Amino acid sequence: MGSQVEQRLITQALADALAENPDRTWVSYAISNNIVQDGFRNITIRQLATAVDRLAWYIDSNIGKSSDFETVLYYGLADVRYIITLIAGIKTGHSVLFCSHFNSQIFNLHLCEKTNCHTVLRTEGVEAVIDSLVQERPMKVFQAPSLDTLLEEGNLPKPYPYTKSWREACDDPISIGHSSGTTGLPKPIVWTNRSYSVCELHQVVPDLDGHPPYAKLLLESRSVYQTQPIYHPFGLFTGVTDPLYREKKMVLGPIVSGPTPPAILEQVIEHADIDSLSGVPIYLEMIAKSPKLLDLVEKKLKYIFFAGGALSKPAGDALSARLLLNDKESGLKWEPREVKGTDGVYELVYVKNSYTEKRQHVWWHTNSQDIHHSNDLFTKHPTKAHHWKFYSRADDMIVTKFGWNVNPVLVDDESVLPDDPLQSILPMVERGNTIMDAAGQLAKEKIIFGTKDKPFPLAGKGNVQRSAVLKLYEPEIEDMYVRVGD
């Protein structure tokens, strides 16, 4: 089931890249929001290696080297120092905690407590977030060097020593991400060297009836625009694996507050040297709604690679008509299990064996033993083998008191609110009712609108946290049933 390859630590992948082509561009990032005027700044592999060593010495001198993977929270502007800090932390023996910028203070406090974090390394521009955090949980705070300081070409630092072998360090806890907090407080997720380098094993997974695994398709690109936040686990993963394990140039847009707006997407796609794009579905939805962006991606890109959520059918249809789409799953065999109470709907279930335990993240990032339930639901293609369509998350399903399963995702694409609320959405409700079964029918008198003082909770990927919304609006829902009955 695929040839054997020698896996490499991240530090080894960087050392190999430095030896092979030190002047290869590691990253090209937009200098400002005015990309046409200011363009991009390129950073080479040589500069990356210098920045890693310089930051490792800084951590060693100020925070101290760790022998037991002490946790350091890194929080900063969404720039390439996230990747630099990850690799420097490997060298100094730390486990680096990365928190989403979408997190509440309660989420960040919870993560610091769960990971026994007592040290913060922060950049400029995030003082308010960290000052507020350490008022609630006292921690030592250190100011990270600026990006320009780390990239200085004068007074070069000595290489910071790191001598661990793959066998010694493959399972070292080098970074900590977290779940989205959709159903409660976020859970820390520990990533190891193996978590990142497994991409090399995925590249040799055999084709399935002529269909190559996602990792092989990714090798067709030489320059990728990463739209996902660099502090997101997906951003960190691709930020490490694309440049160091796949020899791609990573392209980043300018630092913005919140999701990248369509105007910035358009500038980057039009003016950057790219041939592929990766991101979370919110950005693909933006592209699908813009005729100009659709023309640009068709003209410039070989593929779009996305993860972190499902893509709506209209967006998928618009994009797949122009180019190749690839959704990141395990790249390996998976076992569907039919969901009780829902005909033709199956859950993606991972089954552990001697082959998959070394190639699937779920066995390292969850507490699952021999079987892992993903909660991702799919339906079969009626005629094509190995073709599955995403249906919903299991926790998106609403179970009525009669035991029926209702899937609100089926009508998500109809849920954009026009200017005149109730009357203007009724045609959309009627269209939605035509594709829902009896349990999912929505009556006019049972429609509840969200309010400005209770905004819908969003995950870091920009999608609505449905379970959290139901809990937030539980009083209004109960009142509605008291008013109108079942």
N, C-alpha and C positions, 0 to 999 in steps of 0.2 A: 504493500500500500504506500508507494512512494519511496524514493531512494533516501539513504541516510545522509544528513548534512551535519557539519560540525557547527554547533551553535556558539555564538559569541556574546560576551558581555558587552554592554553599551560602551564601556571604556575601551574595549578592544576594537569595536567597530569604529570608534573615533580614531584610535591609533592607526588602524588600517587605512582609513580615508586620508589621514594626514600623510602617511607614507606614500600612498598611491598618487594623490593629486592634491597637494595642499592649497593650490590656488583655485580649486573648484568652488563655485558659489554655493555656500550653505543656505543662505536666506537672502531674499530681496524684499525689503519692506517699504511701504509707502511713507514718505517723509511727512506728508501732511494730507489734509482732506482735499487740497487742490493738486491732484495727481498730475494733471496736464502741465501745470506750471513747475511743480517741485520734483516730480518723478520719484524714483526709488533709490534706496541705499543698499548696496550689496555687501554682504559679509562672507568672507571665505572660510573654508575649513580651518586654515591656519589661524585665523582670527578667533574662531570658536575655541580651538584648543588653548590658545593664549588666555582667553576670557575665563575658561573653566579653571585653569591653573591659578590665575590671579584671584578668582573668587574662592577657590579652595584654600589658598594661603590666608585670605582674609578671614574665612570661617575658622580656620585653625587658630589664628592669632586672637580672635575676638570671642568666639563662642567656645572654641576648643574642639579637639578631635574626639570622636565618640568610639567606644569599643563595644557598645551594646545597642546601637541603632536608636539613639535618643531622637525624639521627634522634634523637628523644627518647623513651625508654620512659616511658609513663605507667602507673602501677600503683596501684590504690587500692580503697577500699570501692566496692561496686557501686552507685554512685549517679549522679545526672545530671551530675556533674563530668566523666564520660567524654565526653559530648556537648559540654559547655562547652570542654573541653580540645581536642577535635578542631577546633572552629571557631576558638578562639584560636590554635592552632598554624598554621592556614591563614594567619591574619593576620601571624604573626611569621615565616612562611616555613619552618617545620619540617615534617618528616614524623614523625607520632606513631605509635609502635609500641605496639600493644595486645596483651598476652599473656593467654591464658586462665588463670583461677584454678585450673583443673584441671591445669595444666602442672607437670611436674617441674622441678627446678632445671636438670637437663641440657637440657631443652627450652628453657628461658628463656635459658640461656647460649648455646646454639646460635643462637637467633634474634637475640640481641644481636650475636654475632660476624658472622652473615650480613648484618646490616643496618648494620654499622659503628657501633653505638650506644655512645656514651661518656657519656651524660647520662641521669639518671633523675629524674622528677618523681613523687613519691609522696604519698599522703594519710596521715592518721593511721590506725592499726589494721593496717598491713601491714609494720611495721618488720622483723619477723623474716624475712619472705620476701626483702626487699630487702637487708637486712644480710648475709644468707647469700649472696646473689647477688654483691654487690660484693666479698666476700672472695675469690671465685673469679675475678672479672673487675673490676678497679678501674674505677670510674666515678664521676663527680661526681653527688651526690645532693642534690636540692632538695625542701623540704617544700612541698606545694601548700597554698594558702589553704583554710580550711574553707569548706563550702558557705554557712554563714551569713555569713562575711566577703565572699564573692563576691556575695551577694545584698543586701548592705547598701544601704539606700536613701538614706543620708546620704553627703555628700562624694562625689558621683557622679564617675566618671572621665570624662575627655575621650574621645570616640570614637577608637579606635585606627585610624589610616589604613590603608586597603587599596584600591588603585585599579586592580588588574588587571582586564582585560576577559575575556570568555569565551574569545576566541581566544588570549589570552596564558596563561590559567591552566587551561583545561579538562583538560589532561593533566598538571598538576602532581601529584607523588606526595604527597598530603596525609595518608594514613594507611597503616599496614601491619598487616594481620592475619596469619593463618597457617593452614595446613592442620591437620587434626586429629592428624596423626602416627600414623595407623592402621597404615601400612606402613613406618614408620621415623621418622627425625627430622622434625619439622614443617618445612614450606617457607614462607618469608615470601611473602605475597601483597600486592602494592602496590595501593592504591585511589586513584583520582584524583577530581577533581570530577565528571568524566564518569560515574564508577562510581555515584555517588549520584544525579545529576540525570537519568540515563537513565530513571528512573521516569516522567518527564513524557512521554517518547517512547512508553513502553509503554502509556500511557493512550489513545493515539490509534491503536493497532494495530487494524485492522479485525476485526469479529466473524468467526468461522468457523462457517458454517452456523447462525447464530443464537446461537452461544456466545461471549460476550464474553471478552476476555483478563482475566487475574487483576487487572491494574491498574485496570480499569474497575470491577470488583466492589468493590475497596477504597474507592472514592470514595463508596460507599453508607453508610459508617460515619462518625460524628462523634467517637467516643471509644473508644479501643482499649486494652485491658489487655494489656500486653506481658509475657509470662511468661518469655521468653528472657533470659538474662543480658545486661546492657547492655554488657559487655566482649566479647561474642561478635560476630563480623562481622554476623550476622543482627540482633542487638540494636542495633548501631551504625547499620546501614543503615535499619532501621525507625524508630530513634530520631531520625534526621535527616529521613527522607523523609515520615513520617506527619505530624508537626507542621508542617514548613516547606513541603512540596510538596503536601500533601493537606489541610492546615488541620484536622487532627485534634488532639484532646486526647490526650496520652499518659498512661496510668495505670500506675503501678508499685507493686508490693507492697513490703513491708518488706525490708530487707537481712537475708538469712539465710545461714548457712554451708551450702554444698552445694545440692542441688536444693530448690526450694520444696516444703514438705510439703502434702498435700491439705487440711489444716485451714486453712492460709493461703490457698490457692486458693479455698476455699469462702467465707472471709470477704471477700476482695476482690471476687469475682464477685457476692456477695449485696449488699454495701454500697457498692461504688463506682458512680459514674455512668458506665456503659460500655454500648456496644451491639455490640462485637465483641471478639475475642480473637486474639492471634497468639502463636505459640510453637513449640517443638520437640516432637517426638512424645511424649517422656516425660511431658509434662504432659497431653497429650490422652489418653494411656493412663490416667492417674490419674482424669481426669474420667469416662471411659467406665466405670470400675469403681465409681463412686459414684452411686447413684440420686438423691441430693439434688443433686449437681452437675449431673447430666443434666437434672433438672427446672429448675434455675436457668438453664442455658445455653439451654434451649428457650424459657424465659420472657423472657430479657433480650437475647439475642444475635442479630444478623442473620447472622453467619457466624463461622467459625473459620478462620484462615489459618495454615498451618504450613509449615515448611521444615527442612532439615537432616537428613532421614532419612525412612524409610518408616513408615507407620502399620500396626499389625497389623490383620488382617481383623476380629476381634471388636470392637476399638475403633472402627474405621471404620464398621462396621455400626451400632453403638450410637449413634454421634454423627450419622451421616448420616440416621438415622431421625428426628432431632430438629431439624436445621438444616443449612445449607449448609456444606460443607467445601471448601476450596480449597488445593491444594498448589502451592507456588511453583515453577514451571519458568521457562523463558525468556519465556513469553508470546508466543512467535513460532513460526514454522514450524520443525519439526525433522525430521530424516531418520533413520528406523529402519533398522538393518542387522541381518539375521538372524545369530545367533551359531552358529558351526559346532559341531556335536556336540550341539546342544540344539534339538529341533524346536519351532518356533513361538515361540521366544524371540528378542527383538530388542534391540539396543543403541541408546540414544539418541546420535546423532552430530550434531554441529553442523557446518554447511557455511558457509564464509565467502563472502560476496558484497558488493556495494556497499551493500546495504540492511542486512544483518545485522551487518556489521563495526562499525556505529555504534550498535547496539542490544543486543548480547549481551556480557555480562561476560567470557565465556571468551576473547575476542580481546585483552583488556587484562590479564587476570589469569593467563594461562598462556603457555607458549612455543609453543602450537599455531600453525601457519601458515595452512593453508587448510581443514583438517579437524581437529575436536577430538572425541576419543572420551571420553564421559562416564563409562564403566564402569557406568552405570545400565541395568539390563535390564528389559524390559517384555514383556507378552503382550497380544495384540490381544483386544478384545471380540469375541465370535463374530458379533454382528449389528450393533452400533452403530458407525457411522463415527466416526473421530477419538477413540475411547475406548480408552484403554490402561491396563493394570493393572501396577503395579510388581511385579517378580518378585524381584529381588535386586540387589546390587552384584556386578559381575564378580569383584571380589577376595574376595567371600564364597564364591564357588563353590569347591568342593573337587574337584580333578581326580584321579581314581584312577589307578593304574599301568596300568589297561586303557584309559585315555583317556575314561572316562565322567565327565560333569559331575554333581556332587551339590550340591543347594542346601539348606543347613541352615535357611534362613529359613522354609521350608515348615512346619517343626515348631517354630518359635520359640514359638508361642502355647501349646504343650503343655509348655513347659520349666520351669514354676514348680515348685520343689522342696518337697514336703511334709516333715513332720517325720521320717518313717521313710524314709531315702533309697532304697536300691536296690529293695526289694520294692515300695514304693509308687509308684515311677515306671514300673514295668514296663507297667501298662495304658496309660500315655501313650506309651511306646515302641511298643507294639503298634499304637496308633491312628496314630502317626506313620509306622510302616512301611506302613500301608495306602495312604498317599498318596505314598510315595517309590518310585522305580523300583528295580530289582535292585541297582544300584550303591550306593544310599543306605540299604539295609537295615541296621539296627543290632542286633547280637546282645548279649545280656545280658552275656556275658563280655568284651565290648569297651567297656563303659561305664567311664569314668574320672571321678572326682569332683575338683573343684578343692579346694584347701586354703587355710586362713586365711593361711598365710605366703606364698602365691602368688596373691593376688586377681586376678581377671580385669581387665585394663586396660580403662578406659573412655575414650571420647572426650569432648570438652567438651559434647557434646549428650546425654550420659548413656547412649549405646548402647555395647554391647560391641564392642571392636576384635578381630574374629574372627581376623584374620591374626596379630595380636600374641599372642593366646591360644595359637594353634597353635605359634608359635615358643617361647613361654614354657614350654609343656608338651611340647615335643618329646622330652625324655628319657623322660617317662612314656609317651608314645605309642609310642616305639620299644620300650620295655620290654614294653608290652602285646603288640605284634606278635611279639616274641621268645617270650613266654609262650604265646600262643594261636594264633599263625600268621596267615596271610592269610585 
